[in-house]
Amino acid sequence: MATLEVKDLHVKAKEEEKEILTGVNLKMTTGEIHAIMGPNGTGKSTLSETIMGNPNYEVLKGDILINGQSIIGLPVDQRARAGLFLAMQYPAEIPGITNAEFIRAAINSRRAEDDQMPIPAFLKKLDHTLKTLDMTEEMSERYLNEGFSGGEKKRNEILQLMMIEPKFAILDEIDSGLDIDALKVVSRGVNAMRGPKFGSLIITHYQRLLNYIKPDVVHVMMGGKIVKSGDAELAVKLEDEGYAGLRDELGLDVKLVDEE
């Protein structure tokens, strides 16, 4: 069992003065699915980018640990090798390298030089995963995300996730812009990964994704920190009552973006 822990994390964007994260605390293990919900502008995506090591953010205080070892000083590639994966809200298009080439390179970068994944084994796994996600073989031969629709890009992120098999996957609004059929396919892929060797931190605005990927724990972020945690019923409550209701219930002095 592996652990991912965020301790009293304070973060700001470089070239800016205002803190975005103001003391986030979170601990999860493989075998668990955690969801983070919260209003716009509360730091959810900043948290995901900081965990993954985006250099555009500066950690002012606190720590991020995998299995008790700090990864604060590690660049993105070393964090990936340590078992992290980020499915981005807006995946980049990279012409000149195919999906299949990119995925195989990502898999082998995590393995020793004398233990590279053989091409036949890679192709067999790729074919099976494409079928799970209702994706054609042709998509694996296209340049990475080039000319893909928003839904295709999200599905492609889950393809990478299932092929790479990280310890922890951070899914940043993977449901954004998806119709119900695409949402079901993406959820199928994530649920196929569930097990004792995999954990996921799902960032979402809406409870509907959690109808298909049932979380073990739901966290609510406001004002740059987690203010409440609970089981899946907490997401249902938020959907019914909204963030303002929870804020007032907790007595928080937090301005919501939609109130401005």
C-alpha positions in Angstrom: 0.0 0.0 0.0 1.4 3.4 -1.0 0.5 6.8 0.5 0.2 10.3 -0.8 0.1 13.1 1.7 -0.2 16.8 1.5 0.8 18.7 4.7 -0.1 22.3 5.4 0.5 23.3 1.8 0.7 27.0 1.1 1.2 28.0 -2.6 1.2 31.0 -4.8 1.7 31.6 -8.5 5.1 32.9 -9.4 5.2 36.6 -10.1 2.1 36.9 -7.8 1.9 37.8 -4.1 -1.5 36.3 -3.1 -1.6 32.8 -1.7 -3.8 30.5 -3.7 -3.5 27.5 -1.3 -3.6 28.5 2.3 -2.9 25.3 4.2 -4.2 22.2 2.4 -4.0 18.9 4.4 -4.8 15.6 2.7 -3.8 12.0 3.1 -4.8 9.0 0.9 -3.6 5.5 0.1 -3.8 3.2 -2.9 -7.1 1.4 -2.9 -8.9 4.7 -2.3 -10.7 7.1 -4.5 -10.9 10.7 -3.2 -12.9 13.5 -4.7 -12.2 17.2 -4.3 -15.1 19.6 -4.9 -15.4 23.3 -4.5 -16.4 26.6 -6.1 -14.5 28.3 -8.9 -11.3 30.0 -7.9 -10.7 28.1 -4.7 -7.4 26.4 -5.8 -8.4 22.9 -6.8 -6.4 22.9 -10.1 -3.5 24.7 -8.4 -3.4 21.8 -5.9 -3.2 19.3 -8.7 -0.6 21.2 -10.6 1.5 21.7 -7.5 1.4 18.0 -6.6 2.7 17.2 -10.1 5.4 19.9 -9.9 4.4 22.6 -12.2 7.2 25.2 -12.0 4.7 28.1 -12.4 3.7 27.6 -8.8 5.9 28.3 -5.7 5.5 26.3 -2.5 5.7 28.8 0.4 5.2 26.3 3.2 4.3 22.7 3.8 5.2 19.4 2.1 4.0 16.7 -0.4 5.1 13.2 0.4 4.9 9.8 -1.3 5.4 6.9 1.2 6.7 9.4 3.7 9.3 10.8 1.4 9.1 14.5 0.3 8.8 15.1 -3.4 8.9 18.9 -3.1 12.3 19.2 -4.7 11.7 16.7 -7.5 11.0 17.8 -11.1 7.9 16.6 -13.0 9.6 13.6 -14.6 10.9 12.2 -11.3 7.5 12.7 -9.7 6.0 10.6 -12.5 8.5 7.9 -12.0 7.6 8.0 -8.3 4.1 7.0 -9.3 2.1 10.2 -10.0 0.0 10.8 -13.0 -2.0 14.0 -13.9 -4.9 13.9 -16.4 -5.0 17.5 -17.3 -8.0 19.7 -17.8 -6.6 21.0 -21.1 -4.2 18.4 -22.6 -1.6 19.8 -25.0 -1.4 18.9 -28.6 2.1 17.5 -29.6 2.6 17.0 -33.3 5.3 14.7 -34.5 4.8 11.9 -32.0 2.0 9.4 -32.1 -0.1 8.4 -29.1 1.4 4.9 -29.2 4.9 6.2 -29.3 4.3 8.6 -26.4 2.6 5.9 -24.2 5.3 3.3 -24.8 8.0 5.8 -24.0 6.2 6.8 -20.8 5.9 3.2 -19.7 9.5 2.4 -20.4 10.8 5.5 -18.7 9.5 4.0 -15.4 11.2 0.7 -16.0 14.9 -0.4 -15.9 16.8 -0.5 -19.1 17.0 -4.2 -19.0 13.2 -4.5 -18.3 11.7 -2.5 -21.2 8.2 -3.5 -22.2 8.3 -5.7 -25.3 6.5 -4.4 -28.4 4.1 -7.5 -28.7 3.1 -7.2 -25.0 2.6 -3.4 -25.4 0.4 -3.8 -28.5 -1.7 -6.5 -26.9 -2.3 -4.3 -23.8 -3.0 -1.3 -26.1 -5.5 -3.2 -28.1 -7.4 -4.3 -25.0 -7.4 -0.8 -23.5 -8.6 0.8 -26.7 -11.6 -1.6 -26.8 -12.4 -0.8 -23.1 -12.6 2.9 -24.0 -14.4 2.5 -27.3 -11.4 3.9 -29.1 -10.3 2.9 -32.6 -6.8 1.7 -33.4 -6.4 4.7 -35.7 -6.5 7.0 -32.7 -3.3 5.4 -31.3 -1.5 6.2 -34.5 -2.5 9.9 -34.6 -0.2 12.6 -33.3 -0.7 13.2 -29.6 -4.0 15.0 -29.2 -3.6 16.8 -32.5 -7.0 17.6 -34.0 -8.8 15.7 -31.2 -12.1 17.0 -29.9 -12.4 17.9 -26.3 -14.0 14.5 -25.5 -11.3 12.6 -27.5 -8.6 14.3 -25.5 -10.2 13.4 -22.2 -10.6 9.8 -23.4 -7.0 9.8 -24.5 -5.9 10.9 -21.0 -7.6 7.8 -19.6 -6.0 5.6 -22.2 -2.6 6.9 -21.0 -3.6 6.3 -17.4 -4.7 2.7 -18.0 -1.5 1.9 -20.0 0.9 3.5 -17.6 -0.7 2.2 -14.4 0.6 4.8 -11.9 0.2 4.5 -8.1 -1.8 7.7 -7.9 -3.8 9.5 -10.6 -4.9 13.1 -10.3 -7.9 13.7 -12.6 -8.4 17.5 -13.0 -12.0 18.1 -14.2 -11.8 15.1 -16.5 -15.6 15.4 -16.8 -15.5 18.9 -18.2 -17.2 19.2 -21.6 -18.2 15.5 -21.8 -21.6 14.3 -22.9 -23.2 11.5 -20.9 -22.0 8.7 -23.2 -18.4 10.0 -23.1 -18.6 10.4 -19.3 -19.7 6.8 -18.9 -16.7 5.6 -21.0 -14.2 7.7 -19.1 -15.7 6.4 -15.8 -15.5 2.8 -17.1 -11.7 3.3 -17.6 -11.2 4.7 -14.1 -13.2 2.1 -12.5 -11.3 -0.6 -14.3 -8.2 0.7 -12.5 -9.7 0.4 -9.0 -7.8 -1.9 -6.8 -5.2 -2.2 -4.0 -2.4 -0.8 -6.1 -4.1 2.3 -7.4 -5.5 5.5 -5.9 -7.1 8.5 -7.5 -7.7 12.1 -6.6 -10.7 13.4 -8.7 -11.2 17.1 -9.0 -14.7 18.1 -10.2 -17.3 20.8 -9.9 -20.3 18.4 -10.3 -21.7 15.5 -8.5 -22.7 13.7 -11.7 -19.2 12.3 -12.3 -19.4 10.7 -8.8 -22.6 8.8 -9.8 -20.3 6.7 -12.1 -17.0 6.8 -10.0 -18.1 6.4 -6.4 -15.5 8.0 -4.1 -14.5 6.7 -0.7 -13.9 10.2 0.6 -15.2 13.6 -0.6 -13.3 16.8 0.3 -14.6 20.4 -0.1 -12.2 23.2 -0.8 -13.0 26.9 -0.1 -10.6 29.7 0.4 -7.6 27.7 -0.6 -8.0 24.8 1.9 -10.0 21.8 2.6 -12.9 22.8 4.9 -14.9 19.6 5.2 -14.5 15.9 4.4 -17.0 13.1 4.3 -18.4 10.2 2.3 -20.1 10.2 -1.0 -23.3 11.7 0.5 -21.4 15.0 1.0 -21.3 15.4 -2.8 -25.1 14.8 -3.0 -25.6 17.4 -0.2 -23.5 20.0 -2.1 -25.5 19.4 -5.3 -28.7 20.0 -3.4 -27.7 22.9 -1.2 -24.8 24.6 -3.0 -21.4 25.8 -1.7 -22.9 29.0 -0.1 -25.0 26.9 2.2 -22.1 24.9 3.4 -20.0 28.0 3.8 -22.6 29.6 6.0 -23.1 26.4 8.0 -19.4 26.3 8.8 -19.3 30.0 9.5 -16.5 30.7 7.0 -15.6 34.2 5.8 -15.1 33.2 2.2 -16.2 35.2 -0.9 -17.5 32.9 -3.7 -16.6 33.9 -7.3 -20.2 33.7 -8.4 -21.2 36.3 -5.7 -18.9 38.9 -7.1 
